[in-house]
Amino acid sequence: MLVSHILKSKADDSVATALPSMTIAQAAQALSEKRIGTLLISRDGTTPDGILSERDIVRQLGKAGAACLSEPVSSIMTSKLVTCTRDMRADAVLEQMTEGRFRHMPVVEDGALVGLISLGDVVKARLMELAMEKDALEGMIRGH
């Protein structure tokens, strides 16, 4: 299965973005209100500058305490993004996420953000693919 198929199957294909100047407290509020785990950080809403996860915020709180909440997200975001394109295979993306120990991957083409997929999105797509293969094999065995 390709990343493009995963993006099409998502109920909501929008990507939550935030400015690098947003405070960590504002980012935490946005994550909570939207019930999501990641914000893509972008100066223009199109070009990804970094990514910020709930985990990043918790680690910074543990390290610096509540004073960090007034710092900009740019101070703790991951700026060395690992991205994928729509034509990549889901299993390759899953492998990158597992090796890198992250749960969200921006989908970028020609430098522009086109989507965001989560580990859950990839696992769900893979399970659907396995179910279809199982059904096809069972049909062949039964002679249908």
N, C-alpha and C positions, 0 to 999 in steps of 0.2 A: 504494500500500500504506500502511496505517495503522500507527502505532506499536504499537497493540494487537496487530496480527498479528505484528510483530517480537517482542514480548514473549512471545507464545504459542509462537513457533518456537524460542526459546532453550532449550537443554538444561538450564540452571540459571537459574531466575528470582530467586534470592536476591541481595541486595545487601549487600556487605561494608560495615559501618559502623564508625566509631571515635569515641570520645569526644574532644572538643576538647583535653582534658588529656593525651592520649596523647603520648608523646615521638616526635620524628621518627625516632629509632632503632627504636622499637617499631613505628611505621607501616611503615618499610622492611622490617622482619622480617615483618610481616603480609602485605605485598604479595608478598614473595618466597615465603613458605610457601603462599599461596593461588594463586600464579602469576597475579596480576591486575595491572592498571596503575593502578587508582584505588580510593581509599577515600572513601566519603561520610562526612562529619563531622556527627555529630548528638548532641545532649545526651540525647535520649530514644529514639533508634533509629527514629523515625518522621518527625520534622520535620528536613529538611536545613538545617544551619547553614553548610555549606561543602563543598568537595571538595578532595581532595589527590591529586595524581598523582605518578608516578615522576619526571616532568620537574620538578615543583616541588621535590622533594627534591634532585635533581641540581643545579638552579640555586642552591639555598641552600647546598649543600656547596661549590660553586664560588665563591660569594660570601663565605661566612663560615668555611669550613673545617669540620673534624670537630667543633668545639665546638658547632655548631648541633644536633648529634644529641640533645642533652639538652633542647632547647627543645620546648615543646608544639606540636602540629600546628596549633593555632589561630593561631600566629604566622606561618605561611606558607601556610595554606590559601586558596583562592579563596572569598571570602565572597559575592561578587556572582554568584550562580548564574544561568546560563541554563538554563531547564528547558523541558520539553515536556509535553504531556498525551497520553493514549492515543488521542485522536481526531485528532491531527495527522498530516499526510501525511509519509511518509518523505522525499520530495524536499525538503520545507520544512526538515526537521530536518537533512538533509545540507547544505543551503545554510547554515544557521546554524552548523553545526560547521566548515564550510570557511571561512566569513567570520571566525569567532571563533578559528580555529586551535586547536581543542580536539578531543579524541577521545572524550569520554564526556559523556553528557547524562542528568541525572536526570529521571525521569518522575514528575511531581508532580500530584496532584489534591486540591483542597480543603486545600492546605497539607501534605498527607501524601505521603510517598515511596511510590510504587507499583512502581518498577522503575528500572533503569539500562540505557541502550543505548549501545553503542559505535559508532564509525565503521565498524568491521568488521561489526557486526550489520546496519547500514543498507545497506552495500554488498552484503553477502550477500543481503539481502532484495531489493534492486533487481536484482541479477543473476538471481535466481530469477524475478522478475517479467518481465524481458526474455526469458528462456528460454521462459516460457509464451507470451508474445506471439509469439515466433519460431515456436514449434510451431503455434500457432493460424493464423498467416499461411501457413505451409507447408501446413497441412491445407486451407486455403481454396484455395490455388493448385492443389493436387493434386485438389481436388474431394471431399475426405473429409468 
